[in-house]
């Protein structure tokens, strides 16, 4: 005990910081709390920017700015179709042979009965010559048979011959007459065969295509790959009509004789008056459409078969002023909106809606005239509402 009493135990006491003694956290805890606050701030900022980047874009349709005629205001329906010749024929040969003459090319006008082409006919001519010669032989025998019959009749009256001799002479005479008829029939057959080597136009028309060349084999049914059936294709250019498919749900708007306006894609600046000539009494179940044929009241030589066309079915016939009026630049009325007292449309650029100011004119039954701000062929958002604004993210349907 006496030995431990002299030892200083103060050096073994645990030293505490002033923060610990006062009950406050140490500086290490403060640093951790600061880092946590910074991380939370960064997460909040990232969520804001990333959230705005991944916001779903508005899906929008596009429509095209195009020229329309003043008749559009009277249109009850628009349909597309093609110009089709109602009288069209692939002219072929009735005989089989090698084509030795072709007298027309594409675009030539032909008359009914005109010889378009000819196949080799030497064997047909030989057959005709043989039939003609046989007729000559039979006609030469006719005189002798007739004289023999007359002699036998005279001799029988005098009792100088028998009935059997007379009957034989009469039979010979009838055989000669029959042979003459047979020879004439053979001549007719040979003439028909020779005529079949000539390929004639079945009606007045225009040559659309040439399907065979001189030297090729032609046959009525084109039985082999080395032979042709049609030599030329012709069409009656006065029978041109537009054949358009009209939806079943809209066919009740169409009636026979209804006035129409026809525009060809090849000549968008020209318009032709037309009328509904026929509604084909059957529907296409695959397309749910009915075929409507639209005739031209008057057209020019620029209208050609298989041209694509657009047909406006009208409530009334256009007058001369409307017919001569120039087409107007139009767009769907739903593509124009009023914003802050201005008429605007919206382009789509880099997946954003871009506002453009426009000036409008006449309303044309679902379309509106554009006098400034847009050009033909421009693609703009086709249906606007309050959600579409400048700079908003959009996605084209």
Secondary structure as UniProt FT lines:
FT   TURN            2..3
FT   HELIX           4..6
FT   HELIX           10..12
FT   HELIX           18..22
FT   HELIX           27..53
FT   STRAND          58..60
FT   STRAND          62..64
FT   STRAND          66..68
FT   HELIX           70..74
FT   STRAND          75..85
FT   STRAND          88..92
FT   STRAND          97..102
FT   TURN            106..107
FT   STRAND          109..110
FT   TURN            112..113
FT   STRAND          115..119
FT   HELIX           122..157
FT   TURN            158..159
FT   HELIX           163..195
FT   TURN            196..197
FT   STRAND          198..200
FT   STRAND          205..210
FT   TURN            214..215
FT   STRAND          217..218
FT   TURN            225..226
FT   STRAND          227..228
FT   STRAND          230..235
FT   HELIX           237..239
FT   STRAND          240..247
FT   HELIX           248..253
FT   TURN            256..257
FT   STRAND          259..264
FT   TURN            265..266
FT   STRAND          267..284
FT   TURN            285..288
FT   STRAND          289..296
FT   TURN            301..302
FT   TURN            305..306
FT   STRAND          308..314
FT   HELIX           320..324
FT   STRAND          328..332
FT   HELIX           333..335
FT   STRAND          337..339
FT   TURN            340..341
FT   STRAND          342..349
FT   TURN            350..351
FT   STRAND          352..357
FT   STRAND          359..363
FT   STRAND          367..372
FT   TURN            376..377
FT   STRAND          379..381
FT   TURN            386..387
FT   TURN            390..391
FT   STRAND          393..396
//
